Protein backbone atom coordinates (compact mmCIF):
# COMPACT_ATOMS: atom_id res chain seq x y z
CA UNK A 1 0.00 0.00 0.00
CA UNK A 2 1.33 3.41 -0.97
CA UNK A 3 1.73 5.81 1.95
CA UNK A 4 3.00 9.33 2.42
CA UNK A 5 6.10 7.84 4.04
CA UNK A 6 6.89 5.80 0.92
CA UNK A 7 6.24 8.85 -1.27
CA UNK A 8 8.68 10.90 0.82
CA UNK A 9 11.30 8.17 0.50
CA UNK A 10 10.83 8.12 -3.27
CA UNK A 11 11.29 11.89 -3.55
CA UNK A 12 14.39 11.71 -1.35
CA UNK A 13 15.90 8.99 -3.55
CA UNK A 14 15.24 11.14 -6.63
CA UNK A 15 16.93 14.21 -5.18
CA UNK A 16 19.89 12.07 -4.12
CA UNK A 17 20.15 10.53 -7.59
CA UNK A 18 20.11 13.97 -9.22
CA UNK A 19 22.82 15.18 -6.88
CA UNK A 20 25.20 12.30 -7.53
CA UNK A 21 24.53 12.10 -11.28
CA UNK A 22 25.40 15.78 -11.78
CA UNK A 23 28.65 15.77 -9.82
CA UNK A 24 27.24 16.68 -6.42
CA UNK A 25 27.02 14.70 -3.23
CA UNK A 26 24.79 13.53 -0.41
CA UNK A 27 25.73 13.88 3.25
CA UNK A 28 24.28 13.97 6.76
CA UNK A 29 24.69 16.35 9.70
CA UNK A 30 23.36 15.30 13.12
CA UNK A 31 20.33 13.45 11.77
CA UNK A 32 19.71 15.75 8.80
CA UNK A 33 20.04 14.30 5.30
CA UNK A 34 21.20 16.65 2.52
CA UNK A 35 21.57 16.57 -1.26
CA UNK A 36 23.90 19.03 -3.02
CA UNK A 37 22.96 19.63 -6.67
CA UNK A 38 25.76 21.73 -8.21
CA UNK A 39 24.19 22.40 -11.61
CA UNK A 40 21.34 24.22 -9.85
CA UNK A 41 23.56 25.54 -7.04
CA UNK A 42 20.95 24.02 -4.74
CA UNK A 43 21.27 22.43 -1.29
CA UNK A 44 18.26 20.38 -0.18
CA UNK A 45 17.30 19.08 3.26
CA UNK A 46 15.26 15.88 2.92
CA UNK A 47 12.40 15.27 5.35
CA UNK A 48 14.06 15.78 8.73
CA UNK A 49 12.24 14.37 11.75
CA UNK A 50 13.73 17.13 13.84
CA UNK A 51 16.03 19.90 12.62
CA UNK A 52 17.95 22.15 14.98
CA UNK A 53 21.10 24.25 14.90
CA UNK A 54 23.33 21.21 15.47
CA UNK A 55 22.25 19.78 12.13
CA UNK A 56 21.68 23.01 10.23
CA UNK A 57 24.77 25.10 10.95
CA UNK A 58 27.40 22.66 9.62
CA UNK A 59 25.31 22.11 6.49
CA UNK A 60 24.98 25.86 5.93
CA UNK A 61 28.76 26.19 6.26
CA UNK A 62 29.24 23.41 3.72
CA UNK A 63 26.72 25.05 1.41
CA UNK A 64 28.64 28.32 1.58
CA UNK A 65 31.87 26.50 0.77
CA UNK A 66 30.28 24.76 -2.21
CA UNK A 67 28.74 27.96 -3.57
CA UNK A 68 25.05 27.25 -2.96
CA UNK A 69 22.64 29.94 -4.09
CA UNK A 70 19.48 28.31 -2.77
CA UNK A 71 18.68 26.17 0.27
CA UNK A 72 15.43 24.21 0.43
CA UNK A 73 13.76 21.78 2.82
CA UNK A 74 11.15 19.12 2.08
CA UNK A 75 9.20 18.51 5.27
CA UNK A 76 6.43 16.19 6.43
CA UNK A 77 3.36 18.29 7.23
CA UNK A 78 3.18 16.73 10.70
CA UNK A 79 6.82 17.30 11.62
CA UNK A 80 8.00 19.99 13.99
CA UNK A 81 9.41 22.77 11.80
CA UNK A 82 10.14 25.23 14.62
CA UNK A 83 13.90 24.76 14.24
CA UNK A 84 13.68 25.46 10.52
CA UNK A 85 11.65 28.61 11.06
CA UNK A 86 14.09 29.80 13.70
CA UNK A 87 16.89 29.33 11.15
CA UNK A 88 15.08 31.50 8.58
CA UNK A 89 13.10 28.97 6.52
CA UNK A 90 9.63 29.99 5.34
CA UNK A 91 6.92 28.01 3.60
CA UNK A 92 6.87 27.91 -0.18
CA UNK A 93 3.99 26.42 -2.23
CA UNK A 94 2.45 23.41 -0.49
CA UNK A 95 2.92 20.03 -2.17
CA UNK A 96 0.24 17.41 -2.71
CA UNK A 97 1.03 13.69 -2.87
CA UNK A 98 -0.90 11.69 -5.48
CA UNK A 99 -0.90 7.95 -6.21
CA UNK A 100 -2.83 5.58 -8.45
CA UNK A 101 -3.12 3.99 -11.88
CA UNK A 102 -3.94 5.98 -14.98
CA UNK A 103 -7.64 6.19 -15.75
CA UNK A 104 -7.54 8.18 -19.02
CA UNK A 105 -6.43 6.76 -22.41
CA UNK A 106 -3.77 8.65 -24.38
CA UNK A 107 -5.40 8.69 -27.83
CA UNK A 108 -6.25 12.40 -27.62
CA UNK A 109 -2.81 13.73 -28.54
CA UNK A 110 -1.35 13.28 -32.03
CA UNK A 111 2.30 13.94 -31.23
CA UNK A 112 4.99 11.44 -30.27
CA UNK A 113 6.46 10.34 -26.95
CA UNK A 114 10.11 9.32 -27.13
CA UNK A 115 12.15 7.71 -24.34
CA UNK A 116 15.85 8.35 -23.80
CA UNK A 117 18.36 11.05 -22.90
CA UNK A 118 19.34 12.09 -26.43
CA UNK A 119 18.01 15.65 -26.46
CA UNK A 120 20.24 17.85 -28.67
CA UNK A 121 18.25 20.95 -27.73
CA UNK A 122 18.98 20.57 -23.99
CA UNK A 123 21.52 22.96 -22.48
CA UNK A 124 22.91 23.90 -19.07
CA UNK A 125 21.35 22.27 -16.02
CA UNK A 126 18.65 20.56 -18.09
CA UNK A 127 21.30 18.78 -20.16
CA UNK A 128 23.35 17.81 -17.10
CA UNK A 129 20.35 16.31 -15.31
CA UNK A 130 19.72 13.91 -18.20
CA UNK A 131 22.74 11.98 -16.85
CA UNK A 132 20.50 10.68 -14.07
CA UNK A 133 19.11 8.14 -16.55
CA UNK A 134 22.53 6.45 -16.65
CA UNK A 135 23.21 6.38 -12.91
CA UNK A 136 21.54 3.01 -12.34
CA UNK A 137 23.60 1.51 -15.19
CA UNK A 138 26.92 3.08 -14.14
CA UNK A 139 26.74 3.63 -10.36
CA UNK A 140 28.79 6.31 -8.68
CA UNK A 141 31.38 5.35 -6.09
CA UNK A 142 29.46 7.60 -3.68
CA UNK A 143 26.61 5.12 -3.47
CA UNK A 144 26.96 1.56 -2.25
CA UNK A 145 25.48 -1.27 -4.29
CA UNK A 146 21.77 -1.52 -3.59
CA UNK A 147 21.36 2.12 -2.54
CA UNK A 148 17.74 3.11 -3.32
CA UNK A 149 18.89 6.14 -5.33
CA UNK A 150 20.30 3.69 -7.89
CA UNK A 151 16.85 2.55 -8.98
CA UNK A 152 16.11 2.67 -12.70
CA UNK A 153 15.29 6.11 -14.19
CA UNK A 154 13.76 6.88 -17.58
CA UNK A 155 13.19 10.18 -19.38
CA UNK A 156 10.33 10.90 -21.80
CA UNK A 157 10.05 13.71 -24.32
CA UNK A 158 6.90 14.91 -26.08
CA UNK A 159 7.37 16.21 -29.61
CA UNK A 160 4.84 17.48 -32.11
CA UNK A 161 4.64 15.90 -35.56
CA UNK A 162 6.89 18.76 -36.70
CA UNK A 163 9.52 17.76 -34.13
CA UNK A 164 9.05 20.60 -31.64
CA UNK A 165 9.52 19.76 -27.95
CA UNK A 166 6.35 20.52 -26.00
CA UNK A 167 6.83 18.49 -22.81
CA UNK A 168 9.08 16.21 -20.80
CA UNK A 169 9.31 14.22 -17.59
CA UNK A 170 11.27 11.62 -15.62
CA UNK A 171 10.20 8.48 -13.81
CA UNK A 172 12.12 6.49 -11.19
CA UNK A 173 11.36 2.93 -10.17
CA UNK A 174 10.21 2.74 -6.57
CA UNK A 175 11.20 0.21 -3.94
CA UNK A 176 7.66 -1.18 -3.76
CA UNK A 177 7.04 -1.41 -7.49
CA UNK A 178 5.55 2.04 -7.97
CA UNK A 179 6.84 4.56 -10.49
CA UNK A 180 7.61 8.03 -9.13
CA UNK A 181 7.03 10.82 -11.66
CA UNK A 182 9.36 13.82 -11.48
CA UNK A 183 9.78 17.16 -13.26
CA UNK A 184 6.73 16.67 -15.48
CA UNK A 185 6.30 19.81 -17.58
CA UNK A 186 4.26 20.86 -20.62
CA UNK A 187 4.71 24.10 -22.57
CA UNK A 188 2.08 26.74 -21.82
CA UNK A 189 0.76 26.81 -25.37
CA UNK A 190 0.20 23.04 -25.42
CA UNK A 191 -1.63 22.36 -22.16
CA UNK A 192 -5.10 20.79 -21.97
CA UNK A 193 -4.43 18.99 -25.26
CA UNK A 194 -3.50 15.57 -23.88
CA UNK A 195 0.28 16.05 -23.83
CA UNK A 196 0.62 15.54 -20.07
CA UNK A 197 -1.54 12.42 -20.13
CA UNK A 198 0.49 11.02 -23.03
CA UNK A 199 3.69 11.64 -21.06
CA UNK A 200 2.28 9.84 -18.02
CA UNK A 201 1.41 6.83 -20.17
CA UNK A 202 4.86 6.81 -21.77
CA UNK A 203 6.63 7.07 -18.43
CA UNK A 204 4.43 4.39 -16.88
CA UNK A 205 5.07 1.91 -19.69
CA UNK A 206 8.81 2.65 -19.78
CA UNK A 207 9.37 0.60 -16.61
CA UNK A 208 7.31 -2.45 -17.62
CA UNK A 209 9.46 -5.56 -18.02
CA UNK A 210 9.84 -6.20 -21.79
CA UNK A 211 9.89 -9.96 -21.10
CA UNK A 212 6.35 -9.84 -19.70
CA UNK A 213 3.48 -10.73 -22.07
CA UNK A 214 2.46 -7.60 -24.04
CA UNK A 215 -0.53 -5.75 -22.66
CA UNK A 216 -1.57 -2.46 -24.24
CA UNK A 217 -3.56 -1.53 -21.15
CA UNK A 218 -0.79 -2.31 -18.66
CA UNK A 219 0.18 0.57 -16.39
CA UNK A 220 2.05 0.82 -13.12
CA UNK A 221 0.93 2.59 -10.03
CA UNK A 222 2.28 6.13 -10.23
CA UNK A 223 3.41 8.48 -7.48
CA UNK A 224 3.70 12.22 -7.92
CA UNK A 225 4.36 15.30 -5.81
CA UNK A 226 2.62 18.32 -7.26
CA UNK A 227 2.11 22.00 -6.47
CA UNK A 228 -1.50 23.17 -6.05
CA UNK A 229 -1.65 24.26 -9.70
CA UNK A 230 -1.14 20.65 -10.91
CA UNK A 231 -3.34 18.81 -8.42
CA UNK A 232 -6.41 18.80 -10.68
CA UNK A 233 -4.38 17.32 -13.55
CA UNK A 234 -3.23 14.32 -11.53
CA UNK A 235 -6.69 13.78 -10.04
CA UNK A 236 -8.26 13.85 -13.51
CA UNK A 237 -5.81 11.16 -14.64
CA UNK A 238 -6.86 8.79 -11.86
CA UNK A 239 -4.30 9.49 -9.14
CA UNK A 240 -5.89 9.91 -5.72
CA UNK A 241 -4.77 12.46 -3.16
CA UNK A 242 -2.64 10.84 -0.43
CA UNK A 243 -1.98 13.95 1.61
CA UNK A 244 0.06 17.12 1.69
CA UNK A 245 3.58 18.14 2.59
CA UNK A 246 5.66 21.27 3.02
CA UNK A 247 8.33 22.81 0.82
CA UNK A 248 10.36 25.45 2.65
CA UNK A 249 12.97 27.95 1.44
CA UNK A 250 15.77 29.61 3.39
CA UNK A 251 14.96 33.23 2.54
CA UNK A 252 17.99 34.83 4.17
CA UNK A 253 20.51 32.78 2.19
CA UNK A 254 23.08 34.81 0.26
N, C-alpha and C positions, 0 to 999 in steps of 0.2 A: 504494500500500500504506500502510495506517495504521500509524504508529509512535508511540512514546512522545513523540518530539520534536514531531510534529504535534499530538498531544493537548495537550501543554504550551502550544503556540502558541495553540490554540483556547481554552484556559482563560484565557490571558493576554488575548486579544482580548475575551473576555466581561467580565472584571474591568475592563478599560479602558472598554468600552462602558457598563457600569453607572456608573462614575465620572463620565464625561462627561454621560450622560443625566440624572443627578441633581444636576447643578450642581457637581461636583467637577472634578478635573483629573488628568492623567497627566504625569509628569516623570521625568527621569533624574538620577542623581548618580554620577559616576565609574564608569560601567558598570553601575549598578544601576537597574532600571526599576521605577517606583512607580505605584500607582493610589490616589488619595484619594477615598473614598466618604463624603461628608458626612452623608448620611441615617443611616448606621450609625456615624458617627464612627470610621471604620476606614481605616487606612493599610496598603497591601499591597505587599510586595516580590515581584516576579514572576520566578521561576526565574533567579536570578543564577548565572553561571558561577563567579564568585569574589566574595565580599563581605568587605570589610574596613572599617576605621574611616573611610577616606577617602570611601567611598560611603555608610556608615551614618550618621555623625554629622550631616552637613548635612540628611539626610532626617528624622532624629529632631527636629532643630531646627525644620524646617518643619512636622512633625507637631504639635509643641507649639504653634506659632503658630496652626495651623488648628484646634486643639482636639481632636485625636485622643484617643480613649479606648482604642483597641486597635490593636496593630501586629502584623501577621502576615507570614509568608514562605512562599511555595510553592517547594519545592526539589526538584530532580532527586535521586533516591536515590543516584546515583553522584557527585554534586558534593561538593566539599569544604565542609563547613559549620562548620569550626573558627572562622572569623571571626564567624559568627552566634552560636555558643555563647559565645564570649568576650564578645559584646555583651549576653548575657542571654537569648537565644532558647532555648527548649526544645521538644522534640517534642510535638506534639499527636497526635490519632488519625491513623494512617497512611492514605493514600489509595490506592485501587486503580483503575487505568485499564482500562476495558472498551470493546470495539468489536465491531460485527457487525450483522447484519440480524435483525429480529425473527423468532422461530421459534414464537411462540404466538399463536393467533387471539384476538380481543378479544370474542368472543360471550358470555363468562361474565358480564359485568357489565351490569346493566339500566339504569344511569343514563345521563347524557348528557355528552359532551365538547363544550365550546364554545370556539372560538378568539376572541381579541380581548383588549383591555385595558379593556373596560367592566366593572368590578367594583365596584359601589356599596358593597359591604361592606368593601372594602380601606381601611385607614387607615395613617397614619404612614409608616414606611419602605417597607412593602409597597406602598402606593399610589404612592409616589414612584418606585419601581423599575419600575412598569409603563410609565413613559415610555421605557424602553429599546426598546420595540417600535416607537417612532416615530423613533428616531435614524437609521436607515438611509434613511428617507424625508425627514427634515429635518436634515441633518448639522450638527453643531456647528462653529463656526469654529476650535475647538481642533484638529480633525482634518482633514488634507488629503484631497482627493478620492482615493478608492482605498485609504484606510487600512483595514486588515483588520478593525478594530473596527466599521466601518460595514456589515458584512455583515447580511443580513436576519435579524430576530429575530421569533419568534412566541410567544405565550403561550396556554396551554390551561388550562381550568378544568373540573373534574369536579363535576357536581351530581347529586344524587339526583333521582328523579322528583318529589319534593316541593320541589325547588329548593334544598336545602341544599348548601353547598360542602363537599366531602370530600377534595379534592385539587387540586393545581396543578403547573405546571412551565413552563419556558421551553426554547426551542430556538434555536440560532444556526447559520446556514449557514456551513459551513467552507470554507476556501480550496480544498480538494481534492474538494469535492462531498459530504463527510460532513455530518451534522447533529449538533451538540454539545448534549447535554441538560444543563440546569442547574436547580438548585433544585427538583428533583422531590420532592414531599412528598404524603403521604396521611395523613389523620387516623387516630389510633390505633385508633378503634373501627371502622374501615372497611378495615383491611389484610387481605391474603390473601383478598380477594373479587373480584379482577380489576380494581380501580380503577387501580393503577399500570400494568398492562399496557395498559389502555384509553388512559391518558394517553400512553404511549409511542407507540401507534399513531396517536393524534391528532396528536402533535407531528411524527412522521415524515412523515405525509401532508400536513402544513401547508406543507411546502416543495416539494412536487411541482409542477412547472409545469402550470398549469391548461390550457395549450394542447396538452399531450401527450395521446395517446389514453388514455381512461379505463382504469384497471386496478385492480380492487378489491384485488388482492394486492400492489400496488406498495408497496415500502418503501425508504427510504434506509438506507445504512449509518449507524449511530448511534455516537457517542462519549459516554462518561460517566466522570466521576470520582466515586468513591463511597467512603464510610467502610466499615470492615469490616462493619458491621451491614447494609449494603445489597448487599454483594457477591453473596450467594446469589440475590437478586432479579434482578440483571442477568444472571447466568449462566443462570438458569432461563428467561429470555426470549431466549436465543440469543446474547448478547454474550460474547465470549471475553475472558479476562484477558490484557491486554497487558503489564502490569508494575505496579510500585508506586512511589509517590512519597512525599515528606515534606511535612507541614504543620506549621509551627513558629510559636510564639507568643512574643512578648516579654513575659515574666512580670513584669519589674520596671517596666513602663510605668505612669506615674501622671499 
